[in-house]
Structure formats: C-alpha cells, structure tokens
Amino acid sequence: MTTALQLNAVHKSFDGNVALVDASFSAEWGEIHGLLGENGAGKSTLMNIVCGLYAPDHGSVKIDDQMVTIDGPTGAQNLGIGMVHQHFKLVRSMTVIENIILGHGEKGWHQSQNQIRSKINDICKQIGFSVNPDAKIDSLSVAEQQRVEIVKALIGGARILILDEPTAVLTDEESNSLLTELKSFAKKGSCVIVITHKLREVLAHADRITVMRNGETVSSGESPKGKTAEDLSKLMVGETREYKRGAPVSTDKVSLRITNLQAFRDNGAIALDNLNLTLYAGQVYGVAGVGGNGQSELADILMGIRNITGGNIEESGKTLKLNDPKKMRRRKISCIPADRYIYGLAGDLAVMENYSISRIDAKEFGLAIWSNVRSMKKLTELAIKVFNIHGAKPNTRARLLSGGNAQKLVLAREMASDSNILIAHSPTRGLDVRACSDVHQGLRQAAEKGAAVLLLSEDLDEILTVSDRIGVMNRGRIVGEFNAPADRHKIGELMLGHA
C-alpha cells in the first residue's frame, strides 16, 4: 500500500485559541483508518483542513506522496477528497436530488436529474439502505439526512472519503452494513477515514487508528488488533469516569400517557400510527428504532411544534394541549432536541443568554426590564466548568462552539431545570466517551429525582445502558416492550422487522 494522505506538523489557531499543535496524520490506500479523540481534540479541525474548509497556519499536506495546496472545498474535490460532516451541508427546503445536483450536476437540469437519480439508486443498492430522491430534506429524520450526505459524498467520486461520526444515528445492523461496504470500497483502492466515538466499530472495522488529544497526535497509525475499547478510551481521554447505576425505580405514578397517537410527516406520509406508550415517574423509557420511523415527529409533538391528527396525551391525568413550546416548558416538560442548532440554541446569542433563557422567562433573574446579569454570568460559568464546555465563555456566541460543545450547552440548560418530564432525543450525538458517560449519568439522576425520562436514540448501546424500560418503534408504532436488562438481539429483530 502507498500513502494516500499525509499531514506533517500542522498548526492551526482561531482568534488566539490553539486548535492544532504540530499535528500529524498518515493514511494508506486500501484501508479504513479510524481517527479518535474527545471533543475539542482537533480531529474535525484536522480533517477540515484536508477538505479545504480551513487553511493551516503552517505544516504540509501530501496526497499520493506529492505536496499539495488545498485552496478550498472545490480544490479538495478536484484532488479526489470528499467529506461527510457531522452537521449536514444540505439545503432544507430542497429535495434530495436537488441537493445532490447542486454539488454534482452536469449538463442540463433534466439530464442531471436522470443522471443523479440513477447514481442514487446504484449507491443505495451498494450501501444497503434507501433514499427517496424526491423527498424534501426538511421532511426527513436526522438519520435519513445522514444517509443523504453519505450518498452525496459517494456520488462525488472521492477516492479519499472522510466521514465525521457517520454512524451516530444508525442502528447496529445499519452501521455494520455501512462500514462493511466502506471497507469493500477502500479495498478496491480508495482510502476511508472515519472519525468516530464508537470504539467497538473501530475495533471491528478499522485497519489502523490515530488518536488525538488537545490538538496533538498522541498515537499514529497503530493496528487495533489486540486492543480493547478500554485501551482506546484511555488513549483518548485518560481514565474514564464510570457511574454506578442503581436498581430500576418501581413506581405506579403515571407522568405521561400517550394513547392511539396519530400524526403525519410534512410530506403527508403517516409518521405515527396509533402509537401507545406510558411514562412513569422515576424511570427512563428508551425508544429504540431505525431513524425515520416516527421518533422525530414524536419529539416534535412533545416539544409543542407539531400538531397531532388523532389520539390523546395526558400529563399526570390531565389532557395536554400540545401547540405552544412555552406552555410546555411551564408545565415542567423539558426537551433536548436532536438538532441542537435549529431547536436548541440561538446561534447569534451569547452562551450566557442561551443557558439562562428559560430562567429569564420564569423571572428567576428579575423582571424583563431588569435582570441580575451577575447572577446569570456566575451560573453560566459554573455550567461551563461542570459540563466541560470547551471554547466557551459567558459572552461567546453559541454558533462559534463546536458541535459537541454546543450539545453540552443544551444539556447543561435542560438538566439544570427541575423537570417532571424530560424528553431527550439523541442526546449524546457527537459527544466523546467521557461526555457520553456524564450525559447518561445526568439522565439517570433526573429519573432518580422523580422525573419521567423519555430517551429517543438510534444508538442501541445508549438505550440498553440507560433505560429501565425499552419500547421498540417501527413504522410509527411501539411494536414491543422490554424491561431492563433486555435482549439486544430481540430488540434488533423488532427494529428491522415489519410492524
């Protein structure tokens, strides 16, 4: 094998904050290369230099042993480099095929449509999942949007394919299928670089691994053979903090009862089909399922941003009117949304304002015309420290935070509220091993304080780790329920079976 990509002594700073310190990286043709590190370690920054989004302050980049200058995303594409970003680069008001034509269309619009449609079908057959070329992006779930990004990158014909958390919202079976196909793609002479926090995937599929910490490369190009997840975790973050899970809480207090719930997607398709589930105070109810089976619509309804067409939702025995997010929060129903930037944060507002917004509405800091800014700042600084939000100060604009740290800000705010019901939709997406452990502990602690927690996640490990009860969602319905500890194989069968 020859060297596909090599970076030497790469340094990068943003406004005086050092992101990369003489970082190095080397990947071969014909391999899958795992790139590991906690949030803020510099993984995405290093790969964003490769795909042309950033220019290094100094350092060199080689492709095929030839020194290159990558002068932007188009230049990277011309060099055969493609990247699937953790946060999608899609125009939400356009269809799948229109988004792909924007990047890879040729000739006339009609010819491009036929050409791209054929390529989408070919790629989907290879990868093993379906993408509707005519669906609008804003009608798709997070998992479905991720599939579109993967298809778009492969259609671009990249020989060096970089994927930032590509399986974050896929099931075990989908992840295994995707990574198996990517390994086949690599073995044909390409190079695949996978940035991931799923250590089991690295151990199962990567040919070599590189580990970064605090902007530096601490382990370069080692084989994962003979290593354990614990070995990799220690390289990434040092000793990980573990929490002891207590016995499931036994309670008869119903906090939320959903009966025969019906709702449609934005495109008119059925999203929820007579869904029934019950949340009990003091328990975590985990919803397992392949993305696109109604999880996003259920979360939207419980946030108060989507209407239902049938059924009933009761909170503590009283029918809940679900058409106003502010009223929902005042009923002590909190939500950690899957898309932190659209529903969780106001990007142009400061970290302090985003963290304090619910308390400002509740007049905890005084009246609207006068707020105790000193108290707001003090609590925000404490949250930044406790949740380890890298790159954040009270006056930092939220949009300047990395994806993982933006998620930590949302988590800090929602977990600080004294909620009766906590809805958590993919709460650890994009977070590192240590942060995931902290989030799981936070969800358990919320339940131990008496809250009913609804956890919606495509990460089956997360569902099995945190939940007291598990419901499997397929085609808009709960098709099976289990008490913890549950049989992983049986859950997987229901997730992929037909309801």
For each residue, the residues with C-beta under 8 A, 3 or more apart:
1: 28 29 30 31
2: 28 29 64 65
3: 6 26 27 28 29 62 64 65
4: 27 28 29 63 64 159 160 191
5: 25 26 27 50 61 62 63 160 191 193
6: 3 25 26 27 61 62 63 65
7: 10 23 24 25 26 46 49 50 59 60 61 62
8: 24 59 60 62
9: 22 23 24 58 59 60
10: 7 20 22 23 24 25 46 49 56 58 59 60 61
11: 18 20 21 22 23 56 57 58 59
12: 18 19 20 42 45 49 54 56 57
13: 16 17 18 19 57
14: 17 19
15:
16: 13
17: 13 14 391
18: 11 12 13 21 215
19: 12 13 14 42 45 215
20: 10 11 12 23 42 45 46 56 215 216
21: 11 18 214 215 216
22: 9 10 11 59 216
23: 7 9 10 11 20 42 46 59 212 215 216 217
24: 7 8 9 10 217 220
25: 5 6 7 10 35 46 210 217 220
26: 3 5 6 7 210 220 221
27: 3 4 5 6 31 33 160 191 193 208 221
28: 1 2 3 4 31 33 191 207 208
29: 1 2 3 4 159 189 190 191
30: 1 186 187 189 190 191
31: 1 27 28 186 191 192 207 208
32: 179 182 183 186 192 193 194 205 206 207
33: 27 28 191 192 193 194 206 207 208 209 210 221
34: 194 196 201 202 205 206 208 209 210 224
35: 25 43 46 47 193 194 195 196 209 210 212
36: 43 195 196 197 199 202 209 210 211 212 232 235 236
37: 41 42 43 211 212 213 236 432
38: 41 213 236 237 432 433 434 435
39: 390 402 404 405 408 430 431 432 435
40: 214 390 391 402 404 405
41: 37 38 212 213 214 215 236 432
42: 12 19 20 23 37 45 46 212 214 215 216
43: 35 36 37 46 47 164 195 212
44: 47 48 86 164 195 402 403
45: 12 19 20 42 48 49 54 215
46: 7 10 20 23 25 35 42 43 49 50 212
47: 35 43 44 50 51 83 162 164 193 195
48: 44 45 51 53 54 83
49: 7 10 12 45 46 52 53 54 55 56 61 70
50: 5 7 46 47 61 70 76 81 83 160 162
51: 47 48 70 73 76 81 82 83 162
52: 49 70 71 72 73 74 75 76 81
53: 48 49 73
54: 12 45 48 49
55: 49 70
56: 10 11 12 20 49 59 61
57: 11 12 13
58: 9 10 11
59: 7 8 9 10 11 22 23 56
60: 7 8 9 10 67
61: 5 6 7 10 49 50 56 67 68 69 70
62: 3 5 6 7 8 65 66 67 68
63: 4 5 6 66 68 79 80 81 160
64: 2 3 4
65: 2 3 6 62
66: 62 63
67: 60 61 62
68: 61 62 63 79
69: 61 75
70: 49 50 51 52 55 61 75 76 79 81
71: 52 75
72: 52 75 76
73: 51 52 53 76 77
74: 52 77 78
75: 52 69 70 71 72 78 79
76: 50 51 52 70 72 73 79 81 82 83
77: 73 74 80 81 82 156 158
78: 74 75
79: 63 68 70 75 76 160
80: 63 77 157 158 159 160
81: 50 51 52 63 70 76 77 158 159 160 162
82: 51 76 77 153 154 156 157 158 160 161 162
83: 47 48 50 51 76 153 161 162 163 164
84: 146 149 150 152 153 161 162 163 164 166
85: 88 89 149 164
86: 44 164 165 168 195 403 430
87: 341 403
88: 85 145 146 148 149
89: 85 149
90: 94 99 137 145 148 149
91: 94 98 99 102 137
92: 136 137 138
93: 136 137 138
94: 90 91 98 99 102 136 137
95: 98 99 133 134 135 136 137
96: 99 100 120 131 132 133 134 135 137 140 148
97: 100 101 113 116 117 120 133 134
98: 91 94 95 101 102
99: 90 91 94 95 96 102 103 137 148 152
100: 96 97 103 104 105 116 120 148 151 152 155
101: 97 98 104 105 109 112 113 116
102: 91 94 98 99 105
103: 99 100 152 156
104: 100 101 116 152 155 156
105: 100 101 102 109 112 115 116
106: 111 112 115
107: 111 112 115
108: 111 112
109: 101 105 112 113
110: 113 114
111: 106 107 108 114 115
112: 101 105 106 107 108 109 115 116
113: 97 101 109 110 116 117
114: 110 111 117 118
115: 105 106 107 111 112 118 119
116: 97 100 101 104 105 112 113 119 120 133 155
117: 97 113 114 120 121 133
118: 114 115 121 122
119: 115 116 122 123 155
120: 96 97 100 116 117 123 124 131 133 151 155
121: 117 118 124 125
122: 118 119 125 126
123: 119 120 126 127 151 154 155
124: 120 121 127 128 129 130 131 151
125: 121 122 128
126: 122 123 154 181
127: 123 124 147 150 151 154 177 178 181
128: 124 125 174 177 178 181
129: 124 147 174 177 178
130: 124
131: 96 120 124 135 144 147 148 151
132: 96 135
133: 95 96 97 116 117 120
134: 95 96 97
135: 95 96 131 132 139 140 144 267
136: 92 93 94 95 139 140 266 267
137: 90 91 92 93 94 95 96 99 140 145 148
138: 92 93 266
139: 135 136 265 266 267
140: 96 135 136 137 144 145 148 292
141: 144 145 291 292 295 296
142: 145 146 169 291 296 338 339 426 429
143: 146 147 169 170 290 291 292 458
144: 131 135 140 141 147 148 291 292
145: 88 90 137 140 141 142 148 149
146: 84 88 142 143 149 150 166 168 169 170 291
147: 127 129 131 143 144 150 151
148: 88 90 96 99 100 131 137 140 144 145 151 152
149: 84 85 88 89 90 145 146 152 153
150: 84 127 146 147 153 154 163 166 178
151: 100 120 123 124 127 131 147 148 154 155
152: 84 99 100 103 104 148 149 155 156
153: 82 83 84 149 150 156 158 161 163
154: 82 123 126 127 150 151 157 158 161 185
155: 100 104 116 119 120 123 151 152
156: 77 82 103 104 152 153
157: 80 82 154
158: 77 80 81 82 153 154 161 190
159: 4 29 80 81 189 190 191
160: 4 5 27 50 63 79 80 81 82 190 191 193
161: 82 83 84 153 154 158 182 185 190 191 192 193
162: 47 50 51 81 82 83 84 192 193 195
163: 83 84 150 153 166 182 192 193 194 195
164: 43 44 47 83 84 85 86 195
165: 86 168 195 196 197 429 430
166: 84 146 150 163 170 178 194 196
167: 170 174 175 178 179 196 198 201
168: 86 146 165 196 426 429 430 458 459
169: 142 143 146 291 426 429 458 459
170: 143 146 166 167 174 175 178 291 458
171: 174 175 289 290 458 460 492 495 496
172: 175 176 460 488 492
173: 176 177 492 495 496
174: 128 129 167 170 171 177 178 290
175: 167 170 171 172 178 179 198 201
176: 172 173 179 180 204
177: 127 128 129 173 174 180 181
178: 127 128 129 150 166 167 170 174 175 181 182
179: 32 167 175 176 182 183 194 201 204 205
180: 176 177 183 184 205
181: 126 127 128 177 178 184 185
182: 32 161 163 178 179 185 186 192 194 205
183: 32 179 180 186 187 192 205
184: 180 181 187 188
185: 154 161 181 182 188 190 192
186: 30 31 32 182 183 190 191 192
187: 30 183 184
188: 184 185
189: 29 30 159
190: 29 30 158 159 160 161 185 186
191: 4 5 27 28 29 30 31 33 159 160 161 186
192: 31 32 33 161 162 163 182 183 185 186
193: 5 27 32 33 35 47 160 161 162 163
194: 32 33 34 35 163 166 179 182 201 202 205 206
195: 35 36 43 44 47 86 162 163 164 165
196: 34 35 36 165 166 167 168 201 202
197: 36 165 430 431 432 433 436
198: 167 175 201 202 461
199: 36 202 203 229 232 233 433
200: 203 204 229 461
201: 34 167 175 179 194 196 198 204 205 206
202: 34 36 194 196 198 199 205 206 209 224 232
203: 199 200 206 224 227 228 229 232
204: 176 179 200 201
205: 32 34 179 180 182 183 194 201 202
206: 32 33 34 194 201 202 203 209 224
207: 28 31 32 33 223
208: 27 28 31 33 34 221 222 223 224
209: 33 34 35 36 202 206 219 221 222 223 224 232
210: 25 26 33 34 35 36 217 219 220 221 222
211: 36 37 217 218 219 232 235 236
212: 23 35 36 37 41 42 43 46 215 216 217 218
213: 37 38 41 216 218 235 236 237
214: 21 40 41 42
215: 18 19 20 21 23 41 42 45 212
216: 20 21 22 23 42 212 213
217: 23 24 25 210 211 212 220
218: 211 212 213 235
219: 209 210 211 222 235
220: 24 25 26 210 217
221: 26 27 33 208 209 210
222: 208 209 210 219 227
223: 207 208 209 226
224: 34 202 203 206 208 209 227 232
225:
226: 223
227: 203 222 224 231 232
228: 203 231 232
229: 199 200 203 232 233
230: 233 234
231: 227 228 234 235
232: 36 199 202 203 209 211 224 227 228 229 235 236
233: 199 229 230 236 237 240 433
234: 230 231 237 238 239 240
235: 36 211 213 218 219 231 232
236: 36 37 38 41 211 213 232 233 432 433
237: 38 213 233 234 240 432 433 434
238: 234
239: 234
240: 233 234 237 433 434 437
241: 434 437 438
242: 437
243: 437 440 441 444
244:
245: 444
246: 249 444 448
247:
248: 283 468 483 484
249: 246 282 283 447 448 468
250:
251: 280 281 282 283
252: 280
253: 280 281 282
254: 257 278 279 280 281 314 316 317
255: 279 280 281 315 316 420 421 451 452
256: 278 279 313 314 315 320 421 452 454
257: 254 278 279 313 314
258: 261 275 276 277 278 311 312 313
259: 276 311 312 313 314
260: 274 275 276 310 311 312
261: 258 272 274 275 276 298 301 308 310 311 312 313
262: 270 272 273 274 275 308 309 310 311
263: 271 272 294 297 298 301 306 307 308 309
264: 268 269 270 271 309
265: 139 268 269 270 271 297
266: 136 138 139
267: 135 136 139
268: 264 265
269: 264 265
270: 262 264 265 273 476
271: 263 264 265 294 297 476
272: 261 262 263 275 294 297 298 301 308 311 476 477
273: 262 270 294 475 476 477 499
274: 260 261 262 310 311 477
275: 258 260 261 262 272 294 298 311 473 476 477 478
276: 258 259 260 261 477 478
277: 258 285 287 471 478
278: 254 256 257 258
279: 254 255 256 257 283 285 421 452 453 454
280: 251 252 253 254 255 283 285 452
281: 251 253 254 255 420 450 451 452
282: 249 251 253 447 448 450 451 452
283: 248 249 251 279 280 447 452 453 468 469
284: 443 444 447 453 455 466 467 468 469
285: 277 279 280 452 453 454 455 467 468 469 470 471
286: 455 457 462 463 464 466 467 469 470 471
287: 277 295 298 454 455 456 457 463 470 471 472 473 478
288: 457 460 463 470 471 472 473 491 495
289: 171 293 294 295 458 472 473 474 495
290: 143 171 174 293 458 474 495 496
291: 141 142 143 144 146 169 170 295 296 458
292: 140 141 143 144 296
293: 289 290 473 474 475 476
294: 263 271 272 273 275 289 297 298 473 475 476 477
295: 141 287 289 291 298 299 425 456 458 473
296: 141 142 291 292 299 300 338 425
297: 263 265 271 272 294 300 301 306 476
298: 261 263 272 275 287 294 295 301 302 456 473
299: 295 296 302 303 335 337 338 423 425 456
300: 296 297 303 305 306
301: 261 263 272 297 298 304 305 306 307 308 313 322
302: 298 299 313 322 328 333 335 423 454
303: 299 300 306 325 328 335 337 343 423
304: 301 322 323 324 325 326 327 328
305: 300 301 325 343
306: 263 297 300 301 303 322
307: 263 301 322 323
308: 261 262 263 272 301 311 313 322
309: 262 263 264
310: 260 261 262 274
311: 258 259 260 261 262 272 274 275 308
312: 258 259 260 261 319
313: 256 257 258 259 261 301 302 308 319 320 322
314: 254 256 257 259 317 318 319 320
315: 255 256 318 320 331 333 420 421
316: 254 255 420
317: 254 314
318: 314 315
319: 312 313 314
320: 256 313 314 315 331
321: 324 327
322: 301 302 304 306 307 308 313 328
323: 304 307
324: 304 321 327 328
325: 303 304 305 328 329
326: 304 329 330 361
327: 304 321 324 330 331
328: 302 303 304 322 324 325 331 333 335
329: 325 326 332 333 334 358 361 417
330: 326 327 362
331: 315 320 327 328 420
332: 329 417 418 419 420 421
333: 302 315 328 329 419 420 421 422 423
334: 329 414 417 419 421 422 423
335: 299 302 303 328 343 414 422 423 424 425
336: 344 410 411 414 422 423 424 425 427
337: 299 303 340 342 343 344 410 425
338: 142 296 299 343 425 426 429 456
339: 142 342 343 344
340: 337 343 344 345 403 406 407 410
341: 87 344 345 347 399 406
342: 337 339
343: 303 305 335 337 338 339 340
344: 336 337 339 340 341 406 407 410
345: 340 341 349 354 398 399 406 409 410
346: 349 353 354 357 398
347: 341 397 398 399
348: 397 398 399
349: 345 346 353 354 397 398
350: 353 354 394 395 396 397 398
351: 354 355 380 384 389 392 393 394 395 396 397 398 401 409
352: 355 356 376 377 380 394 395
353: 346 349 350 356 357
354: 345 346 349 350 351 357 398 409 413
355: 351 352 376 379 380 383 409 412 413 416
356: 352 353 359 360 365 376 379 380
357: 346 353 354 360 361 413
358: 329 361 362 413 417
359: 356 362 364 365 376
360: 356 357 363 364 365 368 371 376
361: 326 329 357 358
362: 330 358 359
363: 360 366 367 368
364: 359 360
365: 356 359 360 371 372 373 375 376
366: 363 370 371 372
367: 363 370 371
368: 360 363 371
369:
370: 366 367
371: 360 365 366 367 368 376
372: 365 366 375 376
373: 365 376 377
374: 377 378
375: 365 372 378 379
376: 352 355 356 359 360 365 371 372 373 379 380 394
377: 352 373 374 380 381 394
378: 374 375 381 382
379: 355 356 375 376 382 383
380: 351 352 355 356 376 377 383 384 394
381: 377 378 384 385 394
382: 378 379 385 386
383: 355 379 380 386 387 389 409 412 413 416
384: 351 380 381 387 388 389 392 393 394 412
385: 381 382 388
386: 382 383 412
387: 383 384 408 409 411 412 438
388: 384 385 408 434 435 438
389: 351 383 384 392 401 405 408 409 412
390: 39 40 402 405
391: 17 40 396 400 401 402 405
392: 351 384 389 396 401 405 409
393: 351 384 396
394: 350 351 352 376 377 380 381 384
395: 350 351 352
396: 350 351 391 392 393 400 401
397: 347 348 349 350 351 400
398: 345 346 347 348 349 350 351 354 401 406 409
399: 341 345 347 348
400: 391 396 397
401: 351 389 391 392 396 398 405 406 409
402: 39 40 44 390 391 405 406
403: 44 86 87 340 406 407 430
404: 39 40 407 408 430 431 432 435
405: 39 40 389 390 391 392 401 402 408 409
406: 340 341 344 345 398 401 402 403 409 410
407: 340 344 403 404 410 411 427 428 429 430 431
408: 39 387 388 389 404 405 411 412 431 435
409: 345 351 354 355 383 387 389 392 398 401 405 406 412 413
410: 336 337 340 344 345 406 407 413 414
411: 336 387 407 408 414 415 427 439 442
412: 355 383 384 386 387 389 408 409 415 416
413: 354 355 357 358 383 409 410 416 417
414: 334 335 336 410 411 417 419 422
415: 411 412 422 442 446
416: 355 383 412 413
417: 329 332 334 358 413 414
418: 332 449
419: 332 333 334 414 422 446 451
420: 255 281 315 316 331 332 333 450 451 452
421: 255 256 279 315 332 333 334 451 452 453 454
422: 333 334 335 336 414 415 419 443 446 451 452 453 454
423: 299 302 303 333 334 335 336 454 456
424: 335 336 427 443 453 454 455 456 457
425: 295 296 299 335 336 337 338 456 457
426: 142 168 169 338 429 456 457 458 459
427: 336 407 411 424 439 443 455 457
428: 407 431 435 436 439 440 457 459 462
429: 142 165 168 169 338 407 426 459
430: 39 86 165 168 197 403 404 407
431: 39 197 404 407 408 428 435 436 439
432: 37 38 39 41 197 236 237 404 435 436
433: 38 197 199 233 236 237 240 436 437
434: 38 237 240 241 388 437 438
435: 38 39 388 404 408 428 431 432 438 439
436: 197 428 431 432 433 439 440 462
437: 240 241 242 243 433 434 440 441
438: 241 387 388 434 435 441 442
439: 411 427 428 431 435 436 442 443
440: 243 428 436 437 443 444 462 465 466
441: 243 437 438 444 445
442: 411 415 438 439 445 446
443: 284 422 424 427 439 440 446 447 453 455 466
444: 243 245 246 284 440 441 447 448 466
445: 441 442 448 449
446: 415 419 422 442 443 449 451 453
447: 249 282 283 284 443 444 450 451 452 453 468
448: 246 249 282 444 445
449: 418 445 446
450: 281 282 420 447
451: 255 281 282 419 420 421 422 446 447
452: 255 256 279 280 281 282 283 285 420 421 422 447
453: 279 283 284 285 421 422 424 443 446 447
454: 256 279 285 287 302 421 422 423 424
455: 284 285 286 287 424 427 443 462 463 466 467
456: 287 295 298 299 338 423 424 425 426
457: 286 287 288 424 425 426 427 428 460 462 463
458: 143 168 169 170 171 289 290 291 295 426
459: 168 169 426 428 429 462 463
460: 171 172 288 457 463 464 488 491 492 495
461: 198 200 464 465
462: 286 428 436 440 455 457 459 465 466
463: 286 287 288 455 457 459 460 466 467 470 491
464: 286 460 461 467 470 484 485 486 488 491
465: 440 461 462
466: 284 286 440 443 444 455 462 463
467: 284 285 286 455 463 464 470 484 486
468: 248 249 283 284 285 447 483 484
469: 283 284 285 286 481 482 483 484
470: 285 286 287 288 463 464 467 481 482 483 484 486 491
471: 277 285 286 287 288 478 480 481
472: 287 288 289 478 479 480 481 482 491 494 495
473: 275 287 288 289 293 294 295 298 476 477 478 479
474: 289 290 293 477 479 494 495 497 498 499
475: 273 293 294 479 498 499
476: 270 271 272 273 275 293 294 297 473 499
477: 272 273 274 275 276 294 473 474 499
478: 275 276 277 287 471 472 473 481
479: 472 473 474 475 494 497 499
480: 471 472 490 491 494
481: 469 470 471 472 478
482: 469 470 472 486 487 490 491
483: 248 468 469 470 486
484: 248 464 467 468 469 470
485: 464
486: 464 467 470 482 483 490 491
487: 482 490 491
488: 172 460 464 491 492
489: 492 493
490: 480 482 486 487 493 494
491: 288 460 463 464 470 472 480 482 486 487 488 494 495
492: 171 172 173 460 488 489 495 496
493: 489 490 496 497
494: 472 474 479 480 490 491 497
495: 171 173 288 289 290 460 472 474 491 492
496: 171 173 290 492 493
497: 474 479 493 494
498: 474 475
499: 273 474 475 476 477 479
